[in-house]
Amino acid sequence: MSAPSQDHTAEPLRVLIVDDHHLVRSGFSMMLSVEDDLEVVGSAENGARAIELARELRPDVVLMDVQMPVLDGIEATRTIVAENLGKVVILTTFDRDDYVFDGLAAGASGFLLKNSEPEQLIDAVRAVGRGHALLAPEVTRRVIAAMTSGHGGGHHAGMPQ
């Protein structure tokens, strides 16, 4: 295979940002838009609007908040993944095990806390957009422990041990 030219190797990853706070959406958009290989194609303020936009825009990656009005991020993730509308990275302020396990059970490919460094967010979008899974370092150990302990509770019943 010959090496493709530098600037036109691939289309940028298309990103949809979903959060009920306008400032958060704007901040994430500014952060991602300066990257040559990322393109913010839309933003939504709740899960129902996220599903509508995902159907219309077909993003590669959806950055999804959990707690939102109308439809929360877990339910929106479930629909977006089931309809193969994009890969989802859950972004939340709250370091809660139920968010992690419910998000992963809904089909999310990644989970990050909103207090992550900007580089972590950019790396997460790229990794998930390329088909990899990603968990915030803060939660990885707990996920592994829950999967290997055999007594993680109802949220983990369907997970392999």
VOPAGU-2260 file (C-alpha; in pm, 1 decimal, decimal comma):
REM VOPAGU-2260
SITE   aa  ch    i         X         Y         Z
SITE  MET   A    0       0,0       0,0       0,0
SITE  SER   A    1     124,9     345,3     -75,9
SITE  ALA   A    2     110,6     609,7     192,5
SITE  PRO   A    3    -174,6     858,3     143,3
SITE  SER   A    4    -101,5    1231,0     146,5
SITE  GLN   A    5     -71,8    1394,5     486,6
SITE  ASP   A    6    -372,4    1627,7     486,2
SITE  HIS   A    7    -627,7    1398,9     322,4
SITE  THR   A    8    -563,0    1062,0     486,8
SITE  ALA   A    9    -914,6    1030,8     625,3
SITE  GLU   A   10   -1227,2    1225,4     692,6
SITE  PRO   A   11   -1234,5    1384,7    1039,0
SITE  LEU   A   12   -1423,1    1201,3    1312,9
SITE  ARG   A   13   -1770,5    1352,6    1338,3
SITE  VAL   A   14   -1873,1    1434,1    1697,4
SITE  LEU   A   15   -2212,7    1510,1    1851,5
SITE  ILE   A   16   -2203,5    1676,5    2196,1
SITE  VAL   A   17   -2494,0    1613,0    2435,9
SITE  ASP   A   18   -2523,3    1801,0    2765,6
SITE  ASP   A   19   -2800,2    2002,5    2927,1
SITE  HIS   A   20   -2563,4    2290,8    3008,0
SITE  HIS   A   21   -2491,4    2528,3    2719,1
SITE  LEU   A   22   -2152,7    2630,8    2861,8
SITE  VAL   A   23   -2041,0    2268,9    2880,9
SITE  ARG   A   24   -2146,5    2203,4    2520,7
SITE  SER   A   25   -1968,3    2520,0    2405,4
SITE  GLY   A   26   -1653,6    2436,3    2598,3
SITE  PHE   A   27   -1633,5    2082,0    2462,9
SITE  SER   A   28   -1704,3    2210,0    2113,3
SITE  MET   A   29   -1424,6    2468,0    2128,1
SITE  MET   A   30   -1184,7    2210,3    2270,3
SITE  LEU   A   31   -1254,7    1954,7    1997,7
SITE  SER   A   32   -1295,4    2192,2    1702,6
SITE  VAL   A   33    -930,5    2301,5    1706,9
SITE  GLU   A   34    -821,9    1944,4    1629,2
SITE  ASP   A   35    -775,5    1881,0    1255,3
SITE  ASP   A   36    -904,5    1524,7    1276,5
SITE  LEU   A   37   -1222,3    1606,2    1474,5
SITE  GLU   A   38   -1535,6    1786,1    1356,7
SITE  VAL   A   39   -1821,1    1884,6    1589,1
SITE  VAL   A   40   -2132,2    1831,9    1375,9
SITE  GLY   A   41   -2397,9    1919,5    1633,4
SITE  SER   A   42   -2502,4    1954,5    1994,3
SITE  ALA   A   43   -2811,6    1861,9    2191,2
SITE  GLU   A   44   -2947,1    1961,3    2531,1
SITE  ASN   A   45   -3118,4    1631,3    2617,5
SITE  GLY   A   46   -3126,6    1265,2    2521,6
SITE  ALA   A   47   -3436,5    1288,2    2303,6
SITE  ARG   A   48   -3280,7    1561,6    2089,7
SITE  ALA   A   49   -2954,8    1362,5    2081,7
SITE  ILE   A   50   -3135,2    1067,0    1922,9
SITE  GLU   A   51   -3299,3    1295,6    1663,1
SITE  LEU   A   52   -2965,3    1454,8    1573,6
SITE  ALA   A   53   -2781,5    1121,9    1569,0
SITE  ARG   A   54   -3036,2     987,7    1319,5
SITE  GLU   A   55   -2997,2    1298,5    1106,1
SITE  LEU   A   56   -2620,3    1361,7    1131,9
SITE  ARG   A   57   -2478,1    1008,5    1175,4
SITE  PRO   A   58   -2186,9    1110,6    1400,6
SITE  ASP   A   59   -1893,2     877,3    1457,5
SITE  VAL   A   60   -1883,5     960,9    1829,6
SITE  VAL   A   61   -2145,6    1098,2    2068,4
SITE  LEU   A   62   -2025,3    1263,4    2390,9
SITE  MET   A   63   -2316,4    1195,1    2626,1
SITE  ASP   A   64   -2398,9    1348,0    2964,2
SITE  VAL   A   65   -2600,2    1127,0    3201,1
SITE  GLN   A   66   -2831,7    1354,5    3399,8
SITE  MET   A   67   -3050,7    1553,3    3160,5
SITE  PRO   A   68   -3415,8    1652,3    3132,4
SITE  VAL   A   69   -3662,8    1486,0    2891,3
SITE  LEU   A   70   -3450,1    1170,6    2838,3
SITE  ASP   A   71   -3135,8    1082,4    3031,9
SITE  GLY   A   72   -2806,2     986,1    2872,9
SITE  ILE   A   73   -2828,9     616,0    2960,3
SITE  GLU   A   74   -3158,4     572,0    2774,0
SITE  ALA   A   75   -3036,8     784,7    2483,3
SITE  THR   A   76   -2719,7     573,8    2465,6
SITE  ARG   A   77   -2925,7     255,2    2456,6
SITE  THR   A   78   -3121,6     382,1    2153,6
SITE  ILE   A   79   -2822,8     530,6    1969,8
SITE  VAL   A   80   -2622,7     208,2    2005,7
SITE  ALA   A   81   -2918,9     -19,1    1923,2
SITE  GLU   A   82   -2982,2     177,0    1601,8
SITE  ASN   A   83   -2608,6     186,4    1520,3
SITE  LEU   A   84   -2612,1     567,8    1502,8
SITE  GLY   A   85   -2264,6     619,6    1652,0
SITE  LYS   A   86   -2034,1     516,4    1932,2
SITE  VAL   A   87   -2099,8     676,3    2270,8
SITE  VAL   A   88   -1864,4     815,0    2533,0
SITE  ILE   A   89   -2045,3     883,1    2860,6
SITE  LEU   A   90   -1924,8    1204,5    3026,5
SITE  THR   A   91   -2042,7    1280,7    3375,5
SITE  THR   A   92   -1957,2    1492,9    3675,8
SITE  PHE   A   93   -2055,0    1209,5    3907,0
SITE  ASP   A   94   -1817,1     921,8    3979,7
SITE  ARG   A   95   -2094,0     669,5    4046,4
SITE  ASP   A   96   -2070,8     296,4    3984,7
SITE  ASP   A   97   -2431,8     273,0    3865,7
SITE  TYR   A   98   -2361,5     529,3    3591,0
SITE  VAL   A   99   -2056,8     331,6    3480,1
SITE  PHE   A  100   -2229,0      -7,9    3472,3
SITE  ASP   A  101   -2560,5     121,0    3334,7
SITE  GLY   A  102   -2375,7     314,2    3063,1
SITE  LEU   A  103   -2168,2      12,9    2962,9
SITE  ALA   A  104   -2476,0    -212,2    2970,7
SITE  ALA   A  105   -2649,6      38,8    2739,9
SITE  GLY   A  106   -2363,8      -4,6    2492,9
SITE  ALA   A  107   -2135,9     291,6    2563,6
SITE  SER   A  108   -1781,8     247,3    2433,0
SITE  GLY   A  109   -1626,9     485,7    2682,4
SITE  PHE   A  110   -1672,1     651,7    3017,9
SITE  LEU   A  111   -1498,5     972,2    3131,4
SITE  LEU   A  112   -1542,8    1214,7    3417,5
SITE  LYS   A  113   -1593,3    1580,1    3329,1
SITE  ASN   A  114   -1294,4    1676,1    3542,7
SITE  SER   A  115   -1063,6    1488,7    3302,9
SITE  GLU   A  116    -785,7    1679,4    3130,1
SITE  PRO   A  117    -871,8    1814,2    2781,6
SITE  GLU   A  118    -615,2    1579,5    2626,6
SITE  GLN   A  119    -795,0    1282,2    2784,7
SITE  LEU   A  120   -1123,0    1388,9    2623,5
SITE  ILE   A  121    -959,8    1434,5    2282,5
SITE  ASP   A  122    -781,7    1098,4    2313,3
SITE  ALA   A  123   -1108,8     931,8    2418,4
SITE  VAL   A  124   -1295,2    1064,7    2114,0
SITE  ARG   A  125   -1016,9     943,3    1885,2
SITE  ALA   A  126    -990,9     601,6    2051,8
SITE  VAL   A  127   -1365,5     534,4    2051,7
SITE  GLY   A  128   -1398,4     670,7    1698,2
SITE  ARG   A  129   -1140,1     413,3    1588,4
SITE  GLY   A  130   -1334,3     131,4    1749,6
SITE  HIS   A  131   -1159,7     102,2    2086,1
SITE  ALA   A  132   -1316,3     110,8    2431,3
SITE  LEU   A  133   -1203,2     351,1    2700,5
SITE  LEU   A  134   -1265,5     385,6    3073,1
SITE  ALA   A  135   -1154,5     670,0    3296,2
SITE  PRO   A  136    -859,1     557,1    3509,2
SITE  GLU   A  137   -1065,9     639,0    3819,3
SITE  VAL   A  138   -1322,7     370,3    3741,3
SITE  THR   A  139   -1119,9      99,0    3565,7
SITE  ARG   A  140   -1010,0     -75,0    3886,2
SITE  ARG   A  141   -1369,1     -84,5    4017,3
SITE  VAL   A  142   -1500,4    -230,9    3691,4
SITE  ILE   A  143   -1236,7    -503,9    3697,4
SITE  ALA   A  144   -1307,4    -576,5    4064,2
SITE  ALA   A  145   -1682,1    -601,1    4002,1
SITE  MET   A  146   -1634,0    -834,2    3706,6
SITE  THR   A  147   -1394,9   -1065,7    3889,9
SITE  SER   A  148   -1560,4   -1069,0    4233,0
SITE  GLY   A  149   -1879,0   -1245,4    4130,2
SITE  HIS   A  150   -2088,9   -1038,5    4367,4
SITE  GLY   A  151   -2132,2    -705,0    4196,6
SITE  GLY   A  152   -2507,7    -680,0    4245,5
SITE  GLY   A  153   -2793,9    -650,2    4001,0
SITE  HIS   A  154   -2615,5    -415,4    3761,6
SITE  HIS   A  155   -2355,1    -679,4    3679,9
SITE  ALA   A  156   -2571,7    -989,2    3647,5
SITE  GLY   A  157   -2522,3   -1010,1    3271,4
SITE  MET   A  158   -2149,1    -946,3    3276,9
SITE  PRO   A  159   -1906,1   -1235,2    3230,4
SITE  GLN   A  160   -1705,0   -1341,6    3531,1
